Amino acid sequence: MATKGHNEVKESLREMTRIFRPKDPKKFVKEYVRKYHITGGYEEELTLLVEDELIRLNSSVS
């Protein structure tokens, strides 16, 4: 994935995480990758990004 495209995907996924607050990050990323035709091999990295964003959101709420 190109750097610019990769950053856009990450920011988009962060924003969607803030909106939807998924209960299952792995499933959320899998659906995101399928829906937006993201190149394979990035699921693990994107899942970690979603998990980190959820932790950040939960810590700011408490």
N, C-alpha and C positions, 0 to 999 in steps of 0.2 A: 504494500500500500504506500502510495506517495505520502510524503510528510504533510503537505497541506490537507490532503484528503483524510489522512489518518487523524489529524487534529480536529477536523470537522466532524468525523465520526465520533470521536471521544467527547467532544462538546455536546453534540446532539444526544448521545447516550446519557451524559450527565444530566442534561435538561429533562429528558424523558424520565430518568430516575427520580428527579425532584418532583415531577408531576404525578407519576403513577405509584411511587414507593412500593416496588414489587416485593412480594413475600419470598419468592424464589428467584434469586438473581440469575442462576444458571439457566432456568427456563426462559426468563425474560430476555437474556442475551441471545439464546438460541432462536427465539421468535424474531428478535430484532435483526439478527444476521440473515435469517431466511427472508423476512419481509423486505429488507433494503438491499439484498444481494451483495452483502459484504464478502470479500474474499475469505476463503477458509483459512483456518490456522490462527485466527485472532480471538477465538471464543474465550480462551482461558484469560488472556490479558484483559479483555473487555468485561469478563465476569468479575475480575479483581477490581476493576475500575468501579463497577456498580456497587460491589460490596463496600468499598472504601467510601463512596458517596453516601450510601445508606448509613454507615457508621457516623460520618460527619453530620448528616442530617439529624440522626438520633441524639447525638451528643449536644447539638445546639438547641434541641427542644427541651432537654432535661434541665 
